[in-house]
Amino acid sequence: MMDSMRLNRRRVILASACLIGSLAVAFPPQSQAAVLFNDTFGSSTVNSATNSPTSTSTNYDVISSKVPTAISIAPGDLKVSQAASSSEITEVQGLFTSTPVILTNVNDFIELTVTFTDTSGLLGSATSALYFGLDKSSQVAPYNNVNTATNLMTTSFTGSATGGAQSWLGYTNILLGNGGSNSKIFTRPAQSAGTNTNVNQDVVSNGASGSQSYKNPAGTQLVGASAGSTLSLTTGNTYTADFTLTLTAPSTYTALTNVYSGAAVSGTPLETVTGTDSTFLANGFDALALGFRDTANSAAPTLDVSQVLVQSNVSVPEPASLGLLGVIGAALLRRRRDQ
């Protein structure tokens, strides 16, 4: 009897070892960087009630302090336009994975790359800005109705004050130019203004506007995260913004942003911003946001994006693979209990 039990235990151990070996093949080591999300908008949606990201598509929700004049999505082009304004903020938010990227080991990183065209002079005034960031949503999807005449992202509206992106945690890049302040990187903490304001849904603009930006609480500027000069863009040209968060020590991130001319991460950056954060605000990332602020722009501003790319050296198993792992593990456990 005892020999039979020992034999069965050995069989369970052997089966477990085989399972671990197969998983090592299925899921590459963390040192190998991989593309987790590559969206050129061939099958993505905008303002849809469905939020089920794949490796090449998701739903983008438009959040805005003024009603957009046009919203469209097509292969190679996600576009949101506004009328010229003395002050307005528009952003798109979306989940890029259903399995968050967890940065655990030193040198783990996540990288967001956005290719866009400056179709209308986005940085046309000293206080105009471009925004993009990475967030931990805890799989809470953003709202898809905070851009209508009766439900805007301002302190005057309260219909979507809670839920959605209110409790997202992350980091936002604020790119400023044309004689304005230098570009910076800020944290985006969960917002606690309760049911008082739809501004809780903003995840990118950190106090840029007293009535349209998150500020309860305000974000913290990353240590050293200020560009040495202002960013200048040429209307009609294409640019690529690249943002990397790296765990450089336990509970410490180093953030690096580079902006390049053209549709690739290559050549000499037009602007570089880097900084560190030891608050360890979020260690898992599954959402992103892109946006702009227009202040007295002479032309109607447009967010015009051709590609959104997320890469990491942390391997993220597909949900189906995770389910298979659970089934196999449960079967092995039952077998051991039955012996």
C-alpha positions as CSV (number, residue, x, y, z in Angstrom):
1,M,0.0,0.0,0.0
2,M,2.8,2.4,1.0
3,D,4.7,1.6,-2.2
4,S,1.6,2.3,-4.3
5,M,1.1,5.7,-2.6
6,R,4.8,6.6,-3.2
7,L,4.4,5.6,-6.9
8,N,1.3,7.8,-7.3
9,R,3.0,10.8,-5.7
10,R,5.9,10.4,-8.1
11,R,3.5,10.3,-11.0
12,V,1.9,13.6,-9.8
13,I,5.3,15.2,-9.4
14,L,6.3,14.0,-12.9
15,A,3.1,15.4,-14.4
16,S,3.7,18.7,-12.6
17,A,7.2,18.9,-13.9
18,C,6.0,18.3,-17.5
19,L,3.4,21.0,-17.1
20,I,6.0,23.5,-15.9
21,G,8.2,22.6,-18.8
22,S,5.4,23.1,-21.3
23,L,4.5,26.5,-19.7
24,A,8.1,27.6,-20.0
25,V,7.8,27.0,-23.7
26,A,4.4,28.6,-24.0
27,F,5.3,31.7,-22.1
28,P,8.8,33.1,-22.9
29,P,11.1,34.4,-20.1
30,Q,10.6,37.9,-18.9
31,S,13.9,39.1,-20.4
32,Q,12.4,38.8,-23.9
33,A,10.5,41.9,-24.9
34,A,7.3,41.2,-26.7
35,V,4.5,43.2,-28.4
36,L,1.4,42.9,-26.2
37,F,-0.9,45.3,-28.1
38,N,-0.5,46.6,-31.7
39,D,-3.5,48.6,-32.9
40,T,-3.8,50.3,-36.3
41,F,-7.6,50.5,-35.9
42,G,-8.6,47.9,-38.4
43,S,-11.1,46.3,-36.1
44,S,-11.2,48.6,-33.0
45,T,-14.3,50.6,-32.1
46,V,-15.0,54.0,-30.5
47,N,-17.7,54.8,-27.9
48,S,-19.0,51.2,-27.9
49,A,-20.6,49.6,-24.8
50,T,-18.3,46.5,-25.4
51,N,-14.8,46.6,-23.9
52,S,-13.1,43.3,-24.8
53,P,-9.5,44.1,-25.8
54,T,-7.5,41.7,-28.0
55,S,-3.8,42.0,-29.0
56,T,-4.8,44.2,-32.0
57,S,-8.0,45.9,-31.1
58,T,-10.0,47.5,-28.3
59,N,-12.8,50.0,-27.7
60,Y,-11.8,53.7,-27.2
61,D,-14.1,56.0,-25.2
62,V,-14.0,59.7,-25.8
63,I,-14.0,61.9,-22.7
64,S,-14.3,65.6,-23.3
65,S,-15.1,69.0,-21.8
66,K,-16.7,70.2,-25.0
67,V,-18.9,68.2,-27.5
68,P,-16.6,66.9,-30.3
69,T,-17.4,68.1,-33.8
70,A,-16.3,64.7,-35.2
71,I,-15.3,61.2,-34.0
72,S,-14.2,58.5,-36.4
73,I,-12.2,55.3,-36.6
74,A,-11.0,53.5,-39.7
75,P,-7.9,51.4,-40.6
76,G,-4.9,53.5,-39.9
77,D,-6.8,56.4,-38.4
78,L,-8.4,57.2,-35.0
79,K,-9.6,60.8,-35.1
80,V,-11.4,63.2,-32.7
81,S,-11.9,66.8,-33.7
82,Q,-13.1,69.9,-31.8
83,A,-14.0,73.4,-32.7
84,A,-11.4,76.1,-31.8
85,S,-11.8,77.1,-28.2
86,S,-10.4,79.3,-25.5
87,S,-10.1,76.2,-23.4
88,E,-11.1,72.5,-23.8
89,I,-9.7,69.1,-23.0
90,T,-10.4,65.9,-25.0
91,E,-9.0,62.4,-24.5
92,V,-9.6,58.8,-25.5
93,Q,-9.3,56.0,-23.0
94,G,-9.2,52.3,-23.5
95,L,-8.2,48.9,-22.0
96,F,-5.4,47.3,-24.0
97,T,-5.4,43.9,-22.2
98,S,-7.6,41.8,-20.1
99,T,-4.6,40.4,-18.2
100,P,-2.7,43.3,-16.6
101,V,1.1,43.7,-17.1
102,I,2.6,43.3,-13.7
103,L,6.1,44.8,-13.1
104,T,7.7,42.7,-10.4
105,N,11.4,42.3,-11.0
106,V,14.0,45.0,-11.3
107,N,14.4,45.9,-15.0
108,D,10.8,44.9,-15.9
109,F,9.3,47.5,-18.1
110,I,6.3,48.5,-20.1
111,E,6.5,50.8,-23.2
112,L,3.7,52.8,-24.9
113,T,4.3,54.1,-28.4
114,V,1.9,56.4,-30.2
115,T,2.2,57.6,-33.8
116,F,0.2,60.7,-34.6
117,T,-0.1,63.4,-37.2
118,D,-0.3,67.1,-36.2
119,T,-3.1,67.9,-38.6
120,S,-4.1,71.3,-37.0
121,G,-1.3,72.8,-35.0
122,L,-2.0,70.9,-31.7
123,L,0.6,72.9,-29.8
124,G,-0.5,76.2,-31.3
125,S,-0.5,78.2,-28.1
126,A,1.7,78.4,-25.0
127,T,-0.8,76.5,-22.9
128,S,-1.9,73.9,-25.4
129,A,-0.8,70.4,-24.7
130,L,-0.6,66.8,-25.8
131,Y,-1.2,64.0,-23.3
132,F,-0.6,60.3,-23.2
133,G,-0.3,57.8,-20.3
134,L,-0.5,54.3,-18.9
135,D,-2.9,53.2,-16.1
136,K,-4.1,50.5,-13.9
137,S,-7.8,50.2,-14.4
138,S,-8.4,47.0,-12.4
139,Q,-10.4,46.1,-15.5
140,V,-13.0,48.9,-14.9
141,A,-13.8,50.2,-18.4
142,P,-14.1,53.9,-19.0
143,Y,-17.4,55.6,-19.7
144,N,-18.5,56.0,-23.3
145,N,-20.9,59.0,-22.8
146,V,-18.8,61.7,-21.2
147,N,-18.8,63.8,-24.4
148,T,-22.4,64.8,-24.9
149,A,-24.1,68.1,-24.3
150,T,-25.7,66.8,-21.1
151,N,-22.7,64.9,-19.7
152,L,-19.3,66.6,-20.2
153,M,-16.0,66.3,-18.3
154,T,-16.3,69.5,-16.3
155,T,-17.1,70.6,-12.8
156,S,-20.6,71.6,-14.0
157,F,-21.6,68.0,-14.7
158,T,-22.1,65.2,-12.2
159,G,-23.8,62.4,-14.2
160,S,-20.6,60.3,-14.4
161,A,-18.6,61.4,-11.4
162,T,-18.1,57.9,-10.0
163,G,-17.1,54.7,-11.6
164,G,-15.4,54.6,-15.0
165,A,-11.8,55.9,-14.8
166,Q,-12.4,57.6,-11.4
167,S,-10.2,55.1,-9.6
168,W,-7.6,54.5,-12.3
169,L,-4.0,54.7,-11.1
170,G,-1.1,55.7,-13.5
171,Y,1.3,58.1,-15.1
172,T,0.6,60.8,-17.6
173,N,2.9,62.7,-20.0
174,I,2.1,66.4,-20.5
175,L,3.8,67.6,-23.6
176,L,3.9,71.4,-23.9
177,G,5.4,73.6,-26.5
178,N,5.6,76.8,-28.5
179,G,7.0,79.0,-25.7
180,G,5.0,77.4,-22.9
181,S,6.2,75.5,-19.9
182,N,8.5,72.5,-20.3
183,S,7.0,69.1,-20.8
184,K,6.6,67.0,-17.6
185,I,5.4,63.6,-16.3
186,F,2.9,63.3,-13.4
187,T,1.2,60.6,-11.4
188,R,-2.5,60.2,-11.8
189,P,-4.0,59.1,-8.4
190,A,-7.5,57.8,-7.9
191,Q,-9.9,60.8,-7.7
192,S,-11.9,61.4,-4.5
193,A,-14.2,64.3,-5.3
194,G,-17.2,61.9,-4.9
195,T,-20.3,62.7,-6.8
196,N,-19.5,66.4,-7.1
197,T,-17.9,66.5,-10.6
198,N,-17.3,64.6,-13.8
199,V,-13.7,65.8,-13.8
200,N,-13.0,62.6,-11.9
201,Q,-13.0,60.9,-15.3
202,D,-9.9,62.8,-16.5
203,V,-6.7,60.8,-16.4
204,V,-4.2,62.9,-18.3
205,S,-4.3,66.7,-17.8
206,N,-3.4,67.1,-14.0
207,G,-4.7,70.5,-13.0
208,A,-4.2,72.2,-16.4
209,S,-7.7,73.6,-16.1
210,G,-9.5,74.5,-12.9
211,S,-12.8,73.2,-14.3
212,Q,-11.8,70.3,-16.6
213,S,-8.7,68.5,-15.1
214,Y,-8.3,66.0,-12.3
215,K,-7.1,67.7,-9.1
216,N,-8.7,65.8,-6.2
217,P,-6.0,64.9,-5.4
218,A,-3.6,66.4,-7.9
219,G,-0.8,64.3,-9.3
220,T,2.8,64.5,-8.2
221,Q,5.5,65.5,-10.7
222,L,8.1,62.7,-11.0
223,V,11.5,63.7,-9.6
224,G,13.5,65.3,-12.4
225,A,10.7,64.9,-15.0
226,S,10.9,68.2,-16.9
227,A,12.2,68.7,-20.4
228,G,15.1,71.0,-21.0
229,S,13.3,72.8,-23.8
230,T,9.9,73.2,-25.3
231,L,8.5,71.0,-28.0
232,S,7.8,72.4,-31.5
233,L,5.7,70.5,-34.0
234,T,5.0,71.3,-37.6
235,T,1.4,71.2,-38.8
236,G,0.9,68.3,-41.3
237,N,3.9,66.3,-40.1
238,T,3.8,62.8,-38.4
239,Y,5.4,62.2,-35.0
240,T,6.0,59.3,-32.6
241,A,5.8,59.6,-28.9
242,D,7.5,56.8,-26.9
243,F,6.9,56.3,-23.1
244,T,8.7,53.6,-21.0
245,L,8.2,52.8,-17.4
246,T,11.0,50.6,-15.9
247,L,11.2,49.2,-12.4
248,T,14.8,50.2,-11.7
249,A,14.7,49.4,-7.9
250,P,12.2,47.8,-5.6
251,S,9.1,50.1,-5.6
252,T,10.9,52.7,-7.8
253,Y,10.1,53.5,-11.4
254,T,12.2,55.4,-13.9
255,A,10.0,57.0,-16.6
256,L,11.4,58.0,-20.0
257,T,9.6,59.8,-22.8
258,N,11.0,60.6,-26.2
259,V,9.3,62.3,-29.1
260,Y,10.6,61.6,-32.6
261,S,9.9,63.1,-36.0
262,G,8.4,60.5,-38.4
263,A,6.4,57.3,-37.9
264,A,9.1,55.3,-36.0
265,V,11.2,55.3,-32.8
266,S,14.4,56.3,-34.6
267,G,16.8,59.1,-35.0
268,T,17.5,61.9,-32.6
269,P,14.5,62.7,-30.3
270,L,13.0,66.1,-30.6
271,E,12.4,66.1,-26.9
272,T,13.3,63.9,-23.9
273,V,11.7,63.8,-20.5
274,T,12.9,61.5,-17.7
275,G,12.1,61.2,-14.0
276,T,11.7,58.8,-11.1
277,D,8.9,57.9,-8.8
278,S,9.1,55.9,-5.5
279,T,5.4,56.0,-4.6
280,F,4.9,52.8,-6.6
281,L,1.4,54.1,-7.4
282,A,0.6,51.1,-9.7
283,N,2.5,47.9,-10.5
284,G,0.0,46.5,-13.0
285,F,-1.0,48.2,-16.2
286,D,-3.9,47.4,-18.5
287,A,-5.2,50.7,-19.8
288,L,-4.0,53.8,-21.7
289,A,-5.2,57.3,-22.5
290,L,-4.4,59.9,-25.2
291,G,-5.5,63.4,-25.4
292,F,-5.0,67.1,-26.0
293,R,-5.8,70.5,-24.6
294,D,-6.7,73.4,-26.9
295,T,-6.4,77.0,-25.8
296,A,-7.3,79.7,-28.4
297,N,-6.0,77.6,-31.3
298,S,-6.7,79.4,-34.6
299,A,-7.5,76.1,-36.3
300,A,-10.0,73.4,-35.1
301,P,-7.8,70.9,-33.1
302,T,-7.8,67.2,-34.0
303,L,-6.3,64.2,-32.3
304,D,-5.2,62.1,-35.3
305,V,-3.5,58.8,-34.4
306,S,-2.4,56.0,-36.8
307,Q,-0.9,53.4,-34.4
308,V,-0.9,52.6,-30.7
309,L,1.7,50.0,-29.6
310,V,2.3,48.5,-26.1
311,Q,5.4,46.3,-25.5
312,S,6.9,44.7,-22.4
313,N,9.6,42.2,-21.3
314,V,6.9,40.8,-18.9
315,S,5.1,37.9,-20.6
316,V,1.3,38.0,-20.2
317,P,-0.4,34.6,-20.8
318,E,-3.6,34.7,-22.8
319,P,-6.8,34.2,-20.8
320,A,-7.5,30.9,-22.6
321,S,-4.0,29.6,-21.5
322,L,-4.7,30.7,-18.0
323,G,-7.9,28.7,-18.0
324,L,-6.1,25.6,-19.3
325,L,-3.6,25.9,-16.6
326,G,-6.3,26.1,-14.0
327,V,-8.1,23.0,-15.4
328,I,-4.8,20.9,-15.5
329,G,-3.8,22.1,-12.0
330,A,-7.3,21.1,-10.6
331,A,-7.1,17.7,-12.2
332,L,-3.7,17.0,-10.7
333,L,-4.9,18.1,-7.3
334,R,-8.0,15.8,-7.5
335,R,-5.8,12.9,-8.6
336,R,-3.5,13.4,-5.7
337,R,-6.4,13.5,-3.2
338,D,-7.9,10.4,-4.7
339,Q,-4.8,8.3,-4.1
